[in-house]
Amino acid sequence: MFIDIIMEFLFGKRKTPEQLMRENQRTLNKAMRDLDRERARMEQQEKKTIMDIKKMAKDNQMDAVKVLAKDLVRTRRYIKKFMMMRANIQAVSLKITGLKSTNAMAQAMKGVAKAMGQMNKQMNLPQIQKIMQEFEKQSEIMDMKEEMMNDVMDDAMGDDNDEEETDLIVSKVLDELGLQIADQVGALPIGQGTVAPAGAAVKKPAAAVGGSDLDADLEARLENLRRE
């Protein structure tokens, strides 16, 4: 620890890889701008040299034309070299940009992996299984208690006399139906066929027998209604 402090005091604070890549990126961008400026200056020099060559040629100064032609060749060679250097620097800059993106992705994945590891450590499968079993148990107990409470509420809200009143109403309805049937049967004629002559005595035993049959039929119908 003490050695690190001394090293930082002598050579400055150690920079992170992100800081180093950022500084290198700035350096490369500056170098490309400088090359662009130098290339533009050389192109201007090329144009001026061409104009001078044309002027010297018109004046028939061939020795000067040869010297300017050699200078033009060198100028064009340097322009081409500057273009190649800029292309190489740009390729390096693109590589640094790709490294920055890769490093950022790696850092993000590192954070996600760390978070997932912590979550996996916190997840205790036996404990979760126990919790689920306890939840299921408590749910069943709750359902049983709810059913018991519903039964108690039904018993508390119900009336013991409801059944007796129901039977009484049914009996009353059946009795009324029985009376209506009896009235309809009584309204029917006693006998069919020829009318007995006036003064002829009606045979009571036959009437008694017919009445007993009707009563038996009426009782049977009432009994059937009560059973229903």
Accessible surface in RSA format (square Angstrom, percent):
REM  Atomic radii and reference values for relative SASA: ProtOr
REM  Chains: A
REM  Algorithm: Lee & Richards
REM  Probe-radius: 1.40
REM  Slices: 20
REM RES _ NUM      All-atoms   Total-Side   Main-Chain    Non-polar    All polar
REM                ABS   REL    ABS   REL    ABS   REL    ABS   REL    ABS   REL
RES MET A   1   178.97  92.7 139.91  92.6  39.06  93.0 116.50  99.0  62.47  82.8
RES PHE A   2   145.61  72.8 140.67  87.1   4.94  12.9 141.80  86.0   3.81  10.9
RES ILE A   3   124.57  70.9 124.47  92.7   0.10   0.2 124.51  89.7   0.06   0.2
RES ASP A   4    72.72  50.9  70.95  70.6   1.77   4.2  18.97  44.6  53.75  53.6
RES ILE A   5    94.35  53.7  93.51  69.7   0.83   2.0  93.54  67.4   0.81   2.2
RES ILE A   6    67.12  38.2  65.72  49.0   1.40   3.4  67.12  48.3   0.00   0.0
RES MET A   7    90.99  47.1  90.07  59.6   0.91   2.2  69.39  59.0  21.59  28.6
RES GLU A   8    77.18  44.3  70.00  53.0   7.18  17.1  14.42  27.9  62.77  51.2
RES PHE A   9   171.54  85.8 142.89  88.5  28.65  74.5 151.13  91.6  20.41  58.4
RES LEU A  10   113.73  63.3  81.35  58.2  32.38  81.4  83.41  58.6  30.32  81.6
RES PHE A  11   156.30  78.2 119.11  73.8  37.19  96.8 127.02  77.0  29.28  83.8
RES GLY A  12    38.89  48.0   0.00   N/A  38.89  48.0  30.34  83.3   8.55  19.2
RES LYS A  13   168.24  82.1 149.43  91.7  18.80  44.8  91.18  82.1  77.06  82.1
RES ARG A  14   197.22  82.8 176.74  90.1  20.48  48.8  75.66 103.4 121.57  73.7
RES LYS A  15    95.96  46.8  82.40  50.6  13.56  32.3  51.70  46.5  44.27  47.2
RES THR A  16    65.23  46.4  62.35  63.2   2.88   6.9  61.53  82.6   3.70   5.6
RES PRO A  17    87.75  64.0  85.96  78.4   1.79   6.5  87.67  72.4   0.08   0.5
RES GLU A  18    68.71  39.4  66.74  50.5   1.96   4.7  44.92  86.9  23.79  19.4
RES GLN A  19    74.12  41.4  73.50  53.7   0.62   1.5  12.54  26.7  61.58  46.7
RES LEU A  20    85.70  47.7  85.36  61.1   0.34   0.9  85.49  60.0   0.21   0.6
RES MET A  21    30.83  16.0  30.78  20.4   0.05   0.1  23.84  20.3   7.00   9.3
RES ARG A  22   108.90  45.7 108.87  55.5   0.03   0.1  38.54  52.7  70.36  42.6
RES GLU A  23    53.85  30.9  52.22  39.5   1.63   3.9  19.84  38.4  34.01  27.8
RES ASN A  24    74.44  51.3  73.85  71.4   0.59   1.4   8.10  19.5  66.34  64.1
RES GLN A  25    27.78  15.5  27.78  20.3   0.00   0.0  17.10  36.4  10.68   8.1
RES ARG A  26   135.56  56.9 130.88  66.7   4.68  11.1  69.86  95.5  65.71  39.8
RES THR A  27    86.93  61.8  82.09  83.2   4.84  11.5  61.97  83.2  24.96  37.7
RES LEU A  28    29.70  16.5  29.70  21.2   0.00   0.0  29.70  20.9   0.00   0.0
RES ASN A  29    47.62  32.8  46.68  45.1   0.93   2.2  10.00  24.1  37.62  36.4
RES LYS A  30   118.76  57.9 118.76  72.9   0.00   0.0  82.83  74.6  35.93  38.3
RES ALA A  31    32.34  29.7  26.95  41.6   5.39  12.3  31.59  44.5   0.75   2.0
RES MET A  32    20.85  10.8  20.85  13.8   0.00   0.0  20.43  17.4   0.41   0.5
RES ARG A  33   130.11  54.6 128.11  65.3   2.00   4.8  58.09  79.4  72.01  43.6
RES ASP A  34    50.46  35.3  45.77  45.6   4.70  11.1  27.77  65.4  22.69  22.6
RES LEU A  35    21.16  11.8  20.27  14.5   0.90   2.3  20.79  14.6   0.37   1.0
RES ASP A  36    40.73  28.5  37.16  37.0   3.58   8.5  21.95  51.7  18.79  18.7
RES ARG A  37   148.49  62.3 139.08  70.9   9.42  22.4  76.43 104.5  72.06  43.7
RES GLU A  38    56.52  32.4  55.02  41.6   1.50   3.6  18.44  35.7  38.08  31.1
RES ARG A  39    63.98  26.9  63.98  32.6   0.00   0.0   1.87   2.6  62.10  37.6
RES ALA A  40    51.49  47.3  48.98  75.6   2.51   5.7  50.78  71.5   0.70   1.9
RES ARG A  41   135.56  56.9 129.02  65.8   6.55  15.6  70.08  95.8  65.48  39.7
RES MET A  42    22.29  11.5  22.29  14.8   0.00   0.0  14.31  12.2   7.98  10.6
RES GLU A  43    60.09  34.5  59.72  45.2   0.37   0.9  15.52  30.0  44.56  36.4
RES GLN A  44   115.18  64.4 110.69  80.9   4.49  10.7  39.37  83.8  75.81  57.5
RES GLN A  45    68.76  38.4  66.08  48.3   2.68   6.4  16.02  34.1  52.74  40.0
RES GLU A  46    33.54  19.3  33.54  25.4   0.00   0.0   3.51   6.8  30.03  24.5
RES LYS A  47   125.52  61.2 123.34  75.7   2.18   5.2  77.72  70.0  47.80  50.9
RES LYS A  48   118.09  57.6 115.80  71.0   2.29   5.5  84.28  75.9  33.81  36.0
RES THR A  49     2.11   1.5   1.30   1.3   0.80   1.9   0.80   1.1   1.30   2.0
RES ILE A  50    52.32  29.8  52.05  38.8   0.26   0.6  52.27  37.6   0.04   0.1
RES MET A  51   134.52  69.7 128.26  84.9   6.26  14.9 102.55  87.2  31.97  42.4
RES ASP A  52    41.61  29.1  40.94  40.8   0.67   1.6   6.96  16.4  34.65  34.6
RES ILE A  53    30.40  17.3  30.40  22.6   0.00   0.0  30.40  21.9   0.00   0.0
RES LYS A  54   128.35  62.6 123.60  75.8   4.75  11.3  73.59  66.2  54.75  58.3
RES LYS A  55   134.21  65.5 131.18  80.5   3.03   7.2  76.23  68.6  57.98  61.8
RES MET A  56    55.72  28.9  55.72  36.9   0.00   0.0  54.96  46.7   0.77   1.0
RES ALA A  57    51.56  47.4  35.21  54.3  16.35  37.2  35.49  50.0  16.07  42.6
RES LYS A  58   179.02  87.3 142.28  87.3  36.74  87.5  93.10  83.8  85.93  91.5
RES ASP A  59    80.58  56.4  56.08  55.8  24.50  57.9  17.08  40.2  63.50  63.3
RES ASN A  60   117.62  81.1  99.75  96.4  17.87  43.0  23.48  56.5  94.13  91.0
RES GLN A  61    86.44  48.3  79.85  58.4   6.59  15.7  29.99  63.8  56.45  42.8
RES MET A  62    99.99  51.8  96.95  64.2   3.03   7.2  87.52  74.4  12.46  16.5
RES ASP A  63   115.42  80.9 111.03 110.5   4.40  10.4  38.44  90.5  76.98  76.8
RES ALA A  64    31.43  28.9  24.01  37.0   7.42  16.9  29.83  42.0   1.59   4.2
RES VAL A  65    20.02  13.2  20.02  18.1   0.00   0.0  20.02  17.4   0.00   0.0
RES LYS A  66   130.69  63.8 127.54  78.3   3.16   7.5  75.00  67.5  55.70  59.3
RES VAL A  67    96.47  63.5  96.02  86.9   0.45   1.1  96.34  83.7   0.13   0.4
RES LEU A  68    36.04  20.1  36.04  25.8   0.00   0.0  36.04  25.3   0.00   0.0
RES ALA A  69    38.72  35.6  37.89  58.5   0.83   1.9  38.25  53.9   0.47   1.3
RES LYS A  70   134.45  65.6 131.07  80.4   3.38   8.0  75.88  68.3  58.57  62.4
RES ASP A  71    43.53  30.5  43.53  43.3   0.00   0.0   7.59  17.9  35.94  35.8
RES LEU A  72    20.00  11.1  20.00  14.3   0.00   0.0  20.00  14.0   0.00   0.0
RES VAL A  73    80.28  52.8  77.78  70.4   2.51   6.0  79.05  68.7   1.24   3.4
RES ARG A  74   116.02  48.7 115.82  59.0   0.20   0.5  44.09  60.3  71.93  43.6
RES THR A  75     4.61   3.3   3.82   3.9   0.79   1.9   0.66   0.9   3.96   6.0
RES ARG A  76   116.46  48.9 110.73  56.4   5.73  13.6  39.79  54.4  76.67  46.5
RES ARG A  77   145.55  61.1 138.24  70.5   7.31  17.4  55.04  75.2  90.51  54.9
RES TYR A  78    99.92  46.6  99.92  56.8   0.00   0.0  52.18  39.2  47.74  58.9
RES ILE A  79    15.56   8.9  15.56  11.6   0.00   0.0  15.56  11.2   0.00   0.0
RES LYS A  80   140.06  68.3 138.78  85.2   1.28   3.0  81.91  73.7  58.15  61.9
RES LYS A  81   100.51  49.0  98.22  60.3   2.29   5.5  57.26  51.5  43.25  46.1
RES PHE A  82    31.83  15.9  31.26  19.4   0.57   1.5  31.27  19.0   0.56   1.6
RES MET A  83   104.28  54.0  97.10  64.3   7.18  17.1  82.81  70.4  21.48  28.5
RES MET A  84   115.16  59.6 110.48  73.1   4.68  11.1  97.46  82.9  17.70  23.4
RES MET A  85    81.85  42.4  80.07  53.0   1.77   4.2  72.71  61.8   9.14  12.1
RES ARG A  86    68.77  28.9  68.77  35.1   0.00   0.0  13.55  18.5  55.22  33.5
RES ALA A  87    58.42  53.7  48.29  74.5  10.12  23.0  52.44  73.8   5.98  15.8
RES ASN A  88    93.58  64.5  91.37  88.3   2.21   5.3  24.68  59.4  68.90  66.6
RES ILE A  89    31.67  18.0  30.87  23.0   0.80   1.9  31.64  22.8   0.03   0.1
RES GLN A  90    79.01  44.2  79.01  57.7   0.00   0.0  10.44  22.2  68.57  52.0
RES ALA A  91    46.59  42.8  42.34  65.3   4.25   9.7  45.20  63.7   1.39   3.7
RES VAL A  92    68.46  45.0  68.46  62.0   0.00   0.0  68.46  59.5   0.00   0.0
RES SER A  93     7.94   6.7   7.94  10.6   0.00   0.0   1.36   2.9   6.58   9.2
RES LEU A  94   117.75  65.6 109.77  78.5   7.98  20.0 110.10  77.3   7.65  20.6
RES LYS A  95   146.54  71.5 137.38  84.3   9.16  21.8  88.73  79.9  57.80  61.6
RES ILE A  96    21.06  12.0  21.06  15.7   0.00   0.0  21.06  15.2   0.00   0.0
RES THR A  97    65.58  46.6  65.55  66.4   0.03   0.1  55.80  74.9   9.78  14.8
RES GLY A  98    35.10  43.3   0.00   N/A  35.10  43.3  33.79  92.7   1.31   2.9
RES LEU A  99   106.28  59.2 103.43  74.0   2.85   7.2 103.55  72.7   2.73   7.3
RES LYS A 100    76.17  37.2  71.15  43.7   5.02  12.0  38.90  35.0  37.27  39.7
RES SER A 101    69.41  58.7  57.42  76.6  11.99  27.6  39.29  83.7  30.12  42.2
RES THR A 102    75.51  53.7  73.34  74.3   2.18   5.2  50.62  68.0  24.90  37.6
RES ASN A 103    37.13  25.6  32.76  31.7   4.37  10.5  13.51  32.5  23.62  22.8
RES ALA A 104    61.95  57.0  50.32  77.6  11.63  26.5  57.09  80.4   4.85  12.9
RES MET A 105   114.79  59.4 108.00  71.5   6.79  16.2  75.15  63.9  39.64  52.5
RES ALA A 106    50.32  46.3  42.22  65.2   8.11  18.4  46.15  65.0   4.18  11.1
RES GLN A 107    92.91  52.0  84.52  61.8   8.39  20.0  29.92  63.7  62.99  47.8
RES ALA A 108    61.21  56.3  47.82  73.8  13.40  30.5  59.41  83.7   1.80   4.8
RES MET A 109   121.79  63.1 116.67  77.2   5.13  12.2 103.97  88.4  17.82  23.6
RES LYS A 110   142.46  69.5 134.25  82.4   8.21  19.5  87.87  79.1  54.60  58.2
RES GLY A 111    39.63  48.9   0.00   N/A  39.63  48.9  34.10  93.6   5.54  12.4
RES VAL A 112    88.51  58.2  85.26  77.2   3.25   7.8  87.92  76.4   0.59   1.6
RES ALA A 113    63.28  58.2  50.93  78.6  12.35  28.1  55.17  77.7   8.11  21.5
RES LYS A 114   138.16  67.4 126.59  77.7  11.57  27.5  79.24  71.3  58.92  62.8
RES ALA A 115    48.31  44.4  45.01  69.5   3.31   7.5  47.61  67.1   0.70   1.9
RES MET A 116   110.06  57.0 108.57  71.9   1.49   3.5  91.03  77.4  19.03  25.2
RES GLY A 117    28.04  34.6   0.00   N/A  28.04  34.6  26.87  73.7   1.17   2.6
RES GLN A 118    94.27  52.7  92.38  67.5   1.89   4.5  28.47  60.6  65.80  49.9
RES MET A 119   116.93  60.6 115.73  76.6   1.20   2.9  90.85  77.2  26.08  34.6
RES ASN A 120    97.24  67.1  84.01  81.2  13.23  31.9  25.91  62.4  71.33  68.9
RES LYS A 121   179.41  87.5 145.65  89.4  33.76  80.4  97.04  87.3  82.37  87.7
RES GLN A 122   147.78  82.6 116.79  85.4  30.99  73.8  43.73  93.1 104.05  78.9
RES MET A 123   104.88  54.3  88.99  58.9  15.89  37.8  74.61  63.4  30.26  40.1
RES ASN A 124    71.33  49.2  65.59  63.4   5.75  13.8  16.60  39.9  54.73  52.9
RES LEU A 125   127.38  70.9 122.29  87.5   5.09  12.8 122.51  86.0   4.87  13.1
RES PRO A 126    95.86  69.9  87.08  79.4   8.79  31.9  90.50  74.7   5.36  33.3
RES GLN A 127    98.70  55.2  93.83  68.6   4.87  11.6  24.85  52.9  73.84  56.0
RES ILE A 128    69.74  39.7  69.74  52.0   0.00   0.0  69.74  50.2   0.00   0.0
RES GLN A 129   111.81  62.5 107.17  78.3   4.63  11.0  32.60  69.4  79.21  60.1
RES LYS A 130   148.94  72.7 146.58  89.9   2.36   5.6  90.48  81.4  58.46  62.3
RES ILE A 131    99.82  56.8  97.61  72.7   2.20   5.3  99.16  71.4   0.66   1.8
RES MET A 132   114.34  59.2 111.64  73.9   2.70   6.4  86.21  73.3  28.13  37.3
RES GLN A 133   107.30  60.0 100.80  73.7   6.49  15.5  37.73  80.3  69.57  52.8
RES GLU A 134    83.34  47.8  81.46  61.6   1.88   4.5  40.86  79.0  42.48  34.7
RES PHE A 135   134.48  67.3 129.42  80.2   5.05  13.1 133.98  81.2   0.50   1.4
RES GLU A 136   107.50  61.7 104.51  79.1   2.98   7.1  36.13  69.9  71.37  58.3
RES LYS A 137   117.67  57.4 114.38  70.2   3.29   7.8  63.24  56.9  54.42  58.0
RES GLN A 138    83.96  47.0  82.33  60.2   1.64   3.9  34.43  73.3  49.53  37.6
RES SER A 139    40.12  33.9  35.63  47.6   4.48  10.3  30.09  64.1  10.03  14.1
RES GLU A 140    97.90  56.2  95.91  72.6   1.99   4.7  34.31  66.4  63.60  51.9
RES ILE A 141    59.96  34.1  59.96  44.7   0.00   0.0  59.96  43.2   0.00   0.0
RES MET A 142   128.86  66.7 125.73  83.2   3.13   7.5  88.94  75.6  39.92  52.9
RES ASP A 143    88.23  61.8  82.62  82.2   5.60  13.2  27.94  65.8  60.28  60.1
RES MET A 144   120.21  62.3 118.30  78.3   1.91   4.6  95.14  80.9  25.07  33.2
RES LYS A 145   126.56  61.7 125.04  76.7   1.52   3.6  73.03  65.7  53.53  57.0
RES GLU A 146    99.36  57.0  96.85  73.3   2.50   6.0  31.12  60.2  68.23  55.7
RES GLU A 147   110.45  63.4 108.55  82.1   1.90   4.5  32.06  62.0  78.39  64.0
RES MET A 148   122.11  63.2 120.41  79.7   1.70   4.1 101.67  86.4  20.45  27.1
RES MET A 149   126.27  65.4 124.18  82.2   2.09   5.0  97.94  83.3  28.33  37.5
RES ASN A 150    79.05  54.5  77.52  74.9   1.54   3.7  19.93  48.0  59.12  57.1
RES ASP A 151    76.57  53.6  74.74  74.4   1.84   4.3  24.32  57.2  52.25  52.1
RES VAL A 152    95.19  62.6  93.93  85.0   1.26   3.0  94.71  82.3   0.47   1.3
RES MET A 153   108.61  56.2 108.22  71.6   0.39   0.9  78.89  67.1  29.72  39.4
RES ASP A 154    97.06  68.0  85.40  85.0  11.66  27.6  27.84  65.5  69.22  69.0
RES ASP A 155   115.69  81.0  92.13  91.7  23.56  55.7  33.71  79.3  81.98  81.8
RES ALA A 156    75.84  69.7  39.08  60.3  36.76  83.6  50.73  71.4  25.12  66.5
RES MET A 157   153.13  79.3 123.00  81.4  30.12  71.7  99.71  84.8  53.41  70.8
RES GLY A 158    48.04  59.2   0.00   N/A  48.04  59.2  31.31  85.9  16.73  37.5
RES ASP A 159    80.72  56.5  64.51  64.2  16.22  38.3  21.70  51.1  59.02  58.9
RES ASP A 160   135.55  95.0 115.05 114.5  20.51  48.5  39.44  92.8  96.11  95.9
RES ASN A 161    77.93  53.7  77.93  75.3   0.00   0.0   7.86  18.9  70.07  67.7
RES ASP A 162    71.28  49.9  68.92  68.6   2.36   5.6  30.04  70.7  41.24  41.1
RES GLU A 163   131.43  75.5 125.14  94.7   6.29  15.0  43.50  84.1  87.93  71.8
RES GLU A 164   119.55  68.6 112.39  85.0   7.16  17.0  43.74  84.6  75.82  61.9
RES GLU A 165    97.16  55.8  95.98  72.6   1.18   2.8  31.01  60.0  66.16  54.0
RES THR A 166    76.36  54.3  74.28  75.3   2.08   5.0  53.25  71.5  23.11  34.9
RES ASP A 167    83.79  58.7  81.28  80.9   2.51   5.9  29.05  68.4  54.74  54.6
RES LEU A 168   125.91  70.1 122.23  87.4   3.68   9.2 125.56  88.2   0.35   0.9
RES ILE A 169   109.76  62.5 109.19  81.3   0.57   1.4 109.76  79.0   0.00   0.0
RES VAL A 170    73.74  48.5  72.40  65.5   1.34   3.2  73.74  64.1   0.00   0.0
RES SER A 171    50.54  42.7  49.94  66.6   0.60   1.4  21.35  45.5  29.19  40.9
RES LYS A 172   130.84  63.8 126.98  77.9   3.85   9.2  73.11  65.8  57.72  61.5
RES VAL A 173    71.66  47.2  71.65  64.9   0.01   0.0  71.65  62.3   0.01   0.0
RES LEU A 174    16.48   9.2  16.44  11.8   0.04   0.1  16.48  11.6   0.00   0.0
RES ASP A 175    67.01  46.9  62.86  62.6   4.15   9.8  25.55  60.1  41.45  41.3
RES GLU A 176    86.11  49.4  84.40  63.8   1.71   4.1  30.69  59.4  55.42  45.2
RES LEU A 177    69.40  38.7  69.39  49.6   0.02   0.0  69.39  48.7   0.02   0.0
RES GLY A 178     3.10   3.8   0.00   N/A   3.10   3.8   2.98   8.2   0.12   0.3
RES LEU A 179   120.58  67.2 119.76  85.7   0.82   2.1 119.90  84.2   0.67   1.8
RES GLN A 180   102.70  57.4 100.18  73.2   2.52   6.0  31.68  67.4  71.03  53.9
RES ILE A 181    35.73  20.3  35.73  26.6   0.00   0.0  35.73  25.7   0.00   0.0
RES ALA A 182    33.63  30.9  24.56  37.9   9.07  20.6  26.61  37.5   7.02  18.6
RES ASP A 183   101.96  71.4  90.11  89.7  11.85  28.0  33.34  78.5  68.63  68.4
RES GLN A 184   123.59  69.1 115.45  84.4   8.14  19.4  42.68  90.8  80.92  61.4
RES VAL A 185    34.70  22.8  31.15  28.2   3.55   8.6  31.27  27.2   3.43   9.3
RES GLY A 186    63.01  77.7   0.00   N/A  63.01  77.7  37.30 102.4  25.71  57.6
RES ALA A 187    88.73  81.6  49.63  76.6  39.10  88.9  61.34  86.4  27.39  72.5
RES LEU A 188   116.81  65.1 106.41  76.1  10.40  26.1 106.80  75.0  10.01  27.0
RES PRO A 189   102.42  74.6  75.69  69.0  26.72  97.1  87.66  72.4  14.76  91.7
RES ILE A 190   172.22  98.0 135.12 100.7  37.10  89.4 141.30 101.7  30.92  83.9
RES GLY A 191    55.31  68.2   0.00   N/A  55.31  68.2  35.48  97.4  19.84  44.4
RES GLN A 192   178.21  99.7 134.71  98.4  43.50 103.6  50.93 108.4 127.28  96.5
RES GLY A 193    73.35  90.5   0.00   N/A  73.35  90.5  40.53 111.2  32.82  73.5
RES THR A 194   140.57 100.0 109.49 111.0  31.08  74.1  87.15 117.1  53.42  80.8
RES VAL A 195   142.09  93.5 116.02 105.0  26.07  62.8 121.30 105.4  20.79  56.4
RES ALA A 196    69.62  64.0  47.23  72.9  22.39  50.9  52.78  74.3  16.84  44.6
RES PRO A 197    98.83  72.0  84.78  77.3  14.06  51.1  95.18  78.6   3.66  22.7
RES ALA A 198   109.61 100.8  68.28 105.4  41.32  94.0  79.37 111.8  30.24  80.1
RES GLY A 199    86.76 107.0   0.00   N/A  86.76 107.0  44.39 121.8  42.37  94.9
RES ALA A 200    46.72  43.0  21.75  33.6  24.97  56.8  31.57  44.5  15.15  40.1
RES ALA A 201    97.62  89.8  65.98 101.8  31.64  72.0  74.95 105.6  22.67  60.0
RES VAL A 202   118.11  77.7  98.91  89.5  19.21  46.3 103.11  89.6  15.00  40.7
RES LYS A 203   156.14  76.2 147.41  90.4   8.73  20.8  95.36  85.8  60.78  64.7
RES LYS A 204   166.66  81.3 163.25 100.2   3.40   8.1 106.91  96.2  59.75  63.6
RES PRO A 205    99.66  72.6  92.18  84.0   7.48  27.2  99.47  82.1   0.20   1.2
RES ALA A 206    63.59  58.5  48.13  74.3  15.46  35.2  55.35  77.9   8.24  21.8
RES ALA A 207    48.10  44.2  34.29  52.9  13.81  31.4  39.62  55.8   8.48  22.5
RES ALA A 208    67.55  62.1  49.01  75.6  18.54  42.2  61.13  86.1   6.42  17.0
RES VAL A 209    93.80  61.7  90.86  82.3   2.94   7.1  93.80  81.5   0.00   0.0
RES GLY A 210    32.86  40.5   0.00   N/A  32.86  40.5  31.84  87.4   1.02   2.3
RES GLY A 211    29.85  36.8   0.00   N/A  29.85  36.8  27.71  76.0   2.14   4.8
RES SER A 212    62.82  53.1  50.87  67.9  11.95  27.5  47.45 101.0  15.37  21.5
RES ASP A 213    88.44  61.9  82.50  82.1   5.93  14.0  28.33  66.7  60.11  59.9
RES LEU A 214    90.24  50.3  87.24  62.4   3.00   7.5  87.70  61.6   2.54   6.8
RES ASP A 215    88.48  62.0  87.48  87.1   1.00   2.4  24.97  58.8  63.51  63.3
RES ALA A 216    63.72  58.6  50.66  78.2  13.06  29.7  58.37  82.2   5.35  14.2
RES ASP A 217    65.01  45.5  59.14  58.9   5.87  13.9  22.00  51.8  43.00  42.9
RES LEU A 218    36.77  20.5  34.60  24.8   2.17   5.4  36.20  25.4   0.57   1.5
RES GLU A 219   108.04  62.0 104.94  79.4   3.10   7.4  41.81  80.9  66.23  54.1
RES ALA A 220    49.99  46.0  41.54  64.1   8.45  19.2  49.18  69.3   0.81   2.2
RES ARG A 221   108.27  45.5 106.40  54.2   1.87   4.5  28.16  38.5  80.11  48.5
RES LEU A 222    23.20  12.9  23.19  16.6   0.01   0.0  23.19  16.3   0.01   0.0
RES GLU A 223    76.77  44.1  76.77  58.1   0.00   0.0  24.26  46.9  52.52  42.9
RES ASN A 224    76.58  52.8  75.11  72.6   1.47   3.5  19.04  45.8  57.54  55.6
RES LEU A 225    43.74  24.4  40.58  29.0   3.16   7.9  40.58  28.5   3.16   8.5
RES ARG A 226   119.54  50.2  96.71  49.3  22.83  54.4  42.93  58.7  76.61  46.4
RES ARG A 227   183.58  77.1 146.40  74.6  37.19  88.5  56.90  77.8 126.69  76.8
RES GLU A 228   171.54  98.5 105.62  79.9  65.92 157.0  62.92 121.7 108.62  88.7
END  Absolute sums over single chains surface
CHAIN  1 A    20052.1      17888.9       2163.2      12346.1       7706.0
END  Absolute sums over all chains
TOTAL         20052.1      17888.9       2163.2      12346.1       7706.0
